[in-house]
Structures are given as C-alpha cells and as structure tokens.
Amino acid sequence: MNSPGDTGGTVPRDLLELFRSGGRFLLSSHAHPDGDAIGSEVALARLLRKAGRTATIWNADPAPDTYAGVTADLPIHVGRKPPAGFPDEFDFVVPLECPRLDRTGLEDALSLLPILNIDHHLGNELYGRANWVDTEAPAVAEMVLRLARALDLEIDEPTATALYLGLSTDTGSFRFSNATPRAFEAAADLVRYGARPERVATWVYESQSPGAVRLLAEMLGTLELHCDERIASVRLELSMFERAGARQTDSEGLIDHPRAIRDVEAVVLFRERPEGDVKVSLRSRGRIDVGAIAARRGGGGHRNAAGCLVRDREDEQTLIAELATAVEATR
C-alpha cells in the first residue's frame, strides 16, 4: 500500500529507511529529460555508488548533448528496452521529478518494482511505496542535496556540479519565481562542496551544436504575437529539424528566446514529434498559471512552466485562447 508521504521540506522517515535498506537502485525521470532530471539522476547515482550501493539510470529518451559533460563518466541506459538484470537485480525504482509514473514513458516496466517517489510538482499522485513531494523546493536537485545530508552521504565535486546543473536550469539561472532563498542557499552550499558554476554555464549556454542554432532560426521564423503582444507562440515542425540538421534534443531551451521579448508574459511552443502528436511547452510570468492549463489536457508542471499535448491546429488555437484568458485575468 502506498504511503501518503511527506509534502513538505522534511525528508520522510519511511523514505530514509527504505534507502538505507536497499542496495540496488534503478533511477529514472520524465521523458525528454531536462537539466534538473539529468543533474538529479546523475548526482543521486553517484551518491549511492560512493556509499557502496549499485545505481543504474534508465530514461526513455536521451539527454540533450549540452549535458554531456555531467553524464560523461556515468552512462545512462536509454530506450524502452530494460537494462540488464531488470527487474530481478533491483530493489527499488526512484522516479525523480515525475508527478505521475507515466511521465517516465516506462511506467509498465517501472511499476514492477517498489517505487520511491521524489518530486516537487503540484498534483503529484503519490504513487510510490514512499513519497516525498515538496512543492516549495526550487528543484528536485535541491531535494537530492537534502536527501544526501539526511543519509550522511559524501558530496564530492562532480556530484555537487551535477546538482548545481539541476538547480540552475530549473530556476532559469536564478531568474524564475522559484529562485527563492532556499535556491540561493543550496547554490552556495553546492559551491562550497566544489560545484563549478562556470563549467555548468559553459555546458548550458556555450555548447550548442550548429544544428541547434539553425533550428533556433527556423523557430523564430514562425513567431506570432497575440493578446496585445503579451503572448508569443512559436512552432517546431519535423521538417525544420531536417533542414537544420538538428536532433529532437536540440530543442532544449529554445522557448526562452521568445520569452525575452519585451511585454511578453506568456510563451507557447508547439513541437511536432516523430510519434505524430504535438508537444506543448508553456512559460509564463507572475500570476499567470500555465500549469492549470496544461493539467486540463493531462499534462502538468508548475505555475510558470508546464507542458502537455494537443491534437491538431484547432486544439492549438483553443489553447492560445485559454492562455489569453489567463493573461487577461491578471490585468
């Protein structure tokens, strides 16, 4: 039976006990992993391995190339085929940053193991044997830092740098509303542990492939403004990836460019996927709740950053209209 877990800042006792009792961990995160997902997974795997446990990371999709520096010495198993020894050679699976297990894209397989659920999203379904959901946490990376301290695990320089990657990317380099005192305190602690902010900045901002830059040009050519120029919408179609010589992972972070337009308060990126559907990424400022809009379509996220799927162009226009209603409500 699933425990209700802890929905605050304290690491739940049952979660700590299960981490202490197990020796073989399978870590995962959401499909199309971002910086917080990758940084948190890599850091937790390193922490567990240094403590004498085994830890394997299994993601449905590859990490963006810009995060190759943090994953270089810790290979990640990618795809729908399980890693060797699954499930018999694992004690627990630890989904990180997944309000629902199906966000991993591997839910049928992962449900075969006892689940330790660690997340900071609103609406988490508390699907684990133990659940730790802290909606005030600036990033799951900050939660992993607290978990390491609670378990008295050694935090070395590469681990601290991986956690700094997760913290800095999920706060938009400390520009978003989740750049709280906790975020800055955690960042300072991670630097004391040896984290290299300059290395993370190079990975995130100065390691783009030529295809990613050409893809940005393709995307900006689709820019439209709505609602008295308070909403920006952009598109990424499969043909654009082909022309740019870009991969799907090269779209990471592109939504931040239209967000930089003066007076724009909300951004929507429609990205056509090889699976045939359209992935929606939403960003907003202040009180504009894009998380609620995404949740109504089976997606999720935070108030100012969320995602979901849409069916077709008509559904896209309906979403933009809903976004306009949310923007107008803040006038």
C-alpha positions as CSV (number, residue, x, y, z in Angstrom):
1,M,0.0,0.0,0.0
2,N,1.3,3.4,-0.9
3,S,2.2,5.8,1.9
4,P,0.9,9.3,1.8
5,G,4.5,10.5,2.2
6,D,5.6,14.0,3.1
7,T,4.5,17.1,1.2
8,G,7.0,19.5,2.8
9,G,10.6,20.1,3.3
10,T,11.4,17.3,5.7
11,V,12.7,14.0,4.2
12,P,10.1,11.4,5.2
13,R,11.3,8.8,7.7
14,D,9.9,5.9,5.7
15,L,11.8,7.1,2.6
16,L,15.1,7.3,4.5
17,E,14.5,3.8,5.9
18,L,13.9,2.3,2.5
19,F,17.0,4.0,1.1
20,R,19.0,2.5,4.0
21,S,17.5,-0.9,3.5
22,G,18.2,-1.3,-0.2
23,G,21.4,-1.9,-2.1
24,R,20.3,-1.9,-5.7
25,F,18.6,1.2,-7.1
26,L,17.1,2.0,-10.6
27,L,16.8,5.7,-11.2
28,S,14.5,7.3,-13.8
29,S,12.9,10.6,-14.7
30,H,10.5,12.1,-17.2
31,A,10.6,11.6,-20.9
32,H,12.8,14.2,-22.7
33,P,14.8,14.9,-19.6
34,D,15.9,18.4,-18.7
35,G,18.7,19.7,-16.6
36,D,17.0,19.1,-13.3
37,A,16.2,15.5,-14.3
38,I,19.7,14.7,-15.6
39,G,21.5,16.5,-12.8
40,S,19.4,14.9,-10.1
41,E,19.7,11.4,-11.5
42,V,23.5,11.6,-12.0
43,A,24.0,13.1,-8.6
44,L,21.9,10.5,-6.8
45,A,23.5,7.7,-8.7
46,R,27.0,9.0,-7.7
47,L,25.9,9.4,-4.1
48,L,24.6,5.8,-3.9
49,R,27.6,4.3,-5.6
50,K,30.0,6.0,-3.3
51,A,28.0,4.6,-0.4
52,G,28.6,1.1,-1.7
53,R,25.2,0.6,-3.4
54,T,24.5,0.0,-7.1
55,A,22.6,2.6,-9.1
56,T,21.6,2.5,-12.7
57,I,19.8,5.3,-14.6
58,W,17.2,4.3,-17.2
59,N,15.5,7.0,-19.2
60,A,13.1,6.6,-22.2
61,D,14.8,9.4,-24.1
62,P,18.4,10.6,-24.4
63,A,19.7,13.7,-22.6
64,P,20.4,16.9,-24.6
65,D,24.0,17.0,-25.9
66,T,24.6,20.1,-23.8
67,Y,24.6,18.0,-20.7
68,A,27.2,15.5,-22.0
69,G,29.8,16.9,-19.5
70,V,27.8,15.8,-16.5
71,T,27.0,12.4,-17.9
72,A,30.4,11.6,-19.3
73,D,31.6,9.2,-16.6
74,L,28.1,7.8,-15.8
75,P,26.4,6.2,-18.8
76,I,22.6,6.3,-18.9
77,H,20.6,3.4,-20.3
78,V,18.2,4.9,-22.9
79,G,15.2,3.4,-24.7
80,R,12.3,1.2,-24.0
81,K,14.3,-2.0,-23.6
82,P,15.2,-2.6,-19.9
83,P,18.7,-2.6,-18.6
84,A,20.5,-5.9,-17.9
85,G,19.2,-7.7,-14.8
86,F,15.8,-5.9,-14.8
87,P,13.7,-6.4,-12.7
88,D,15.3,-9.1,-10.5
89,E,18.5,-7.3,-9.8
90,F,17.0,-4.2,-8.4
91,D,15.4,-3.5,-5.0
92,F,13.7,-0.1,-5.8
93,V,13.0,2.3,-8.6
94,V,13.3,6.0,-7.9
95,P,11.4,8.3,-10.3
96,L,12.7,11.8,-10.0
97,E,10.6,14.9,-11.0
98,C,7.6,12.8,-12.2
99,P,4.1,13.8,-10.8
100,R,2.7,10.6,-12.5
101,L,4.6,7.4,-13.2
102,D,3.5,7.6,-16.9
103,R,5.6,10.8,-17.3
104,T,8.6,8.4,-17.5
105,G,7.3,6.7,-20.6
106,L,8.4,3.5,-18.9
107,E,5.5,3.1,-16.5
108,D,4.6,-0.5,-17.3
109,A,8.1,-1.8,-16.6
110,L,8.9,0.5,-13.6
111,S,5.6,-0.5,-11.9
112,L,7.1,-4.0,-11.4
113,L,9.4,-2.6,-8.6
114,P,8.7,-0.8,-5.3
115,I,8.7,2.9,-6.0
116,L,10.4,5.7,-4.1
117,N,8.8,8.9,-5.5
118,I,10.7,12.2,-5.2
119,D,9.2,15.3,-6.8
120,H,8.4,19.0,-6.4
121,H,5.4,19.3,-8.8
122,L,1.9,20.2,-7.7
123,G,-0.6,17.4,-8.3
124,N,1.8,14.5,-7.7
125,E,-0.3,11.4,-7.5
126,L,1.7,9.9,-4.5
127,Y,2.1,6.6,-6.4
128,G,5.1,5.3,-4.5
129,R,5.7,3.0,-1.6
130,A,7.3,6.1,-0.1
131,N,6.5,9.6,-1.4
132,W,8.4,12.8,-0.8
133,V,6.7,15.7,-2.6
134,D,8.0,19.2,-1.7
135,T,6.2,21.8,-3.9
136,E,8.2,24.6,-2.3
137,A,11.5,23.1,-3.4
138,P,13.1,25.1,-6.2
139,A,14.3,21.9,-8.0
140,V,14.5,18.2,-7.3
141,A,18.3,18.7,-7.3
142,E,17.8,20.7,-4.1
143,M,15.8,17.8,-2.6
144,V,18.6,15.4,-3.5
145,L,21.0,17.6,-1.7
146,R,18.9,17.4,1.4
147,L,18.5,13.6,1.0
148,A,22.3,13.2,0.8
149,R,22.7,15.1,4.0
150,A,19.9,13.1,5.8
151,L,21.6,9.9,4.7
152,D,25.0,11.2,5.6
153,L,26.4,10.6,2.0
154,E,29.6,12.2,0.7
155,I,29.1,15.0,-1.8
156,D,32.2,15.4,-4.0
157,E,32.9,17.9,-6.7
158,P,31.3,16.1,-9.7
159,T,28.2,15.4,-7.6
160,A,27.9,19.0,-6.4
161,T,28.3,20.2,-10.0
162,A,25.5,17.8,-11.2
163,L,23.2,19.2,-8.5
164,Y,24.1,22.7,-9.4
165,L,23.2,22.0,-13.1
166,G,19.7,20.8,-11.9
167,L,19.2,23.8,-9.6
168,S,20.4,26.4,-12.0
169,T,18.5,25.2,-15.1
170,D,15.2,24.7,-13.2
171,T,15.4,28.2,-11.8
172,G,16.3,29.7,-15.2
173,S,19.8,30.6,-13.9
174,F,18.0,32.0,-10.9
175,R,15.7,34.2,-12.9
176,F,12.4,32.5,-12.3
177,S,10.0,32.8,-9.4
178,N,11.4,29.6,-7.8
179,A,14.7,31.4,-7.3
180,T,13.9,31.5,-3.6
181,P,16.2,31.9,-0.6
182,R,16.3,28.1,-0.5
183,A,17.6,28.1,-4.1
184,F,20.4,30.5,-3.3
185,E,21.3,28.8,-0.1
186,A,21.6,25.5,-1.8
187,A,23.7,27.0,-4.6
188,A,26.1,28.5,-2.1
189,D,26.4,25.1,-0.3
190,L,27.0,23.3,-3.6
191,V,29.8,25.7,-4.5
192,R,31.3,25.0,-1.0
193,Y,31.2,21.3,-1.9
194,G,33.1,22.1,-5.0
195,A,30.5,22.7,-7.7
196,R,31.8,24.5,-10.8
197,P,29.2,27.2,-11.9
198,E,31.4,28.3,-14.8
199,R,31.5,24.8,-16.1
200,V,27.7,24.5,-15.9
201,A,27.3,27.8,-17.7
202,T,29.5,26.6,-20.5
203,W,27.5,23.4,-20.9
204,V,24.2,25.2,-20.9
205,Y,24.9,28.4,-22.8
206,E,28.1,27.8,-24.9
207,S,27.8,24.2,-26.1
208,Q,25.1,24.4,-28.7
209,S,25.5,22.4,-31.9
210,P,25.3,24.1,-35.3
211,G,22.1,22.3,-35.8
212,A,20.6,23.7,-32.7
213,V,21.5,27.3,-33.7
214,R,20.0,26.7,-37.2
215,L,16.9,25.2,-35.5
216,L,16.5,28.4,-33.5
217,A,16.5,30.4,-36.7
218,E,13.8,28.1,-38.1
219,M,11.7,28.5,-35.0
220,L,12.0,32.3,-34.8
221,G,10.6,32.5,-38.3
222,T,7.3,31.2,-37.0
223,L,6.9,33.8,-34.2
224,E,3.4,35.1,-33.7
225,L,2.2,37.6,-31.1
226,H,-1.3,37.5,-29.5
227,C,-3.3,39.3,-26.9
228,D,-1.8,42.8,-27.5
229,E,1.7,41.3,-27.8
230,R,1.5,39.8,-24.3
231,I,1.6,36.2,-25.7
232,A,4.2,34.8,-28.1
233,S,3.7,31.5,-29.9
234,V,6.4,29.6,-32.0
235,R,6.5,26.2,-33.8
236,L,8.9,23.5,-34.4
237,E,8.0,21.0,-37.2
238,L,9.8,17.9,-38.2
239,S,10.8,19.4,-41.5
240,M,12.6,22.2,-39.6
241,F,14.7,19.7,-37.7
242,E,15.6,18.1,-41.0
243,R,16.6,21.3,-42.7
244,A,18.6,22.4,-39.7
245,G,20.4,19.1,-39.4
246,A,19.1,19.1,-35.7
247,R,18.0,16.3,-33.4
248,Q,15.0,16.4,-31.2
249,T,17.1,17.1,-28.1
250,D,18.4,20.3,-29.8
251,S,15.1,22.0,-29.0
252,E,16.0,22.2,-25.3
253,G,15.9,25.8,-24.1
254,L,14.7,27.3,-27.3
255,I,11.5,28.5,-25.7
256,D,13.5,31.0,-23.6
257,H,14.2,33.2,-26.7
258,P,10.6,34.4,-27.4
259,R,10.2,34.8,-23.6
260,A,12.8,37.6,-23.8
261,I,10.5,39.8,-25.9
262,R,9.5,43.0,-24.1
263,D,6.0,42.9,-22.7
264,V,5.5,39.2,-23.5
265,E,4.1,37.5,-20.4
266,A,3.5,34.0,-21.7
267,V,5.0,31.8,-24.4
268,V,3.8,28.6,-26.0
269,L,6.0,26.4,-28.2
270,F,4.3,23.8,-30.3
271,R,6.7,21.0,-31.2
272,E,5.8,18.3,-33.7
273,R,7.1,14.9,-32.6
274,P,8.0,11.8,-34.6
275,E,5.3,10.0,-32.7
276,G,2.7,12.0,-34.6
277,D,1.5,14.2,-31.8
278,V,2.3,17.8,-30.8
279,K,4.2,18.6,-27.6
280,V,3.3,21.9,-26.0
281,S,5.7,23.8,-23.8
282,L,4.3,26.7,-21.8
283,R,6.2,29.5,-19.9
284,S,4.7,32.5,-18.1
285,R,5.5,35.3,-15.6
286,G,4.0,36.2,-12.3
287,R,0.4,35.0,-11.6
288,I,-0.3,33.5,-15.0
289,D,-0.9,29.8,-14.2
290,V,0.1,27.8,-17.2
291,G,0.3,24.7,-15.0
292,A,-3.5,24.7,-14.7
293,I,-3.9,25.0,-18.5
294,A,-1.6,22.0,-19.0
295,A,-3.3,20.0,-16.3
296,R,-6.7,20.3,-18.1
297,R,-5.1,18.5,-21.0
298,G,-3.5,15.7,-19.0
299,G,-0.1,17.5,-18.7
300,G,1.4,19.2,-15.7
301,G,4.2,21.2,-14.4
302,H,4.5,24.4,-12.3
303,R,2.6,27.6,-12.3
304,N,5.1,29.3,-14.6
305,A,6.4,26.3,-16.6
306,A,4.4,23.4,-17.8
307,G,3.7,21.1,-20.7
308,C,1.1,18.9,-22.4
309,L,0.0,17.5,-25.7
310,V,-2.5,18.8,-28.3
311,R,-4.3,17.0,-31.1
312,D,-4.3,19.5,-34.0
313,R,-4.2,23.1,-35.1
314,E,-7.7,23.8,-33.9
315,D,-6.8,22.5,-30.5
316,E,-3.7,24.7,-30.6
317,Q,-5.9,27.8,-31.2
318,T,-8.1,26.8,-28.3
319,L,-5.1,26.6,-26.1
320,I,-3.9,30.0,-27.1
321,A,-7.4,31.4,-26.3
322,E,-7.2,29.8,-22.9
323,L,-3.8,31.3,-22.4
324,A,-5.2,34.7,-23.4
325,T,-8.0,34.4,-20.8
326,A,-5.4,33.6,-18.1
327,V,-3.3,36.6,-19.2
328,E,-6.3,39.0,-19.2
329,A,-7.3,37.8,-15.8
330,T,-4.0,39.3,-14.4
331,R,-4.7,42.8,-15.8
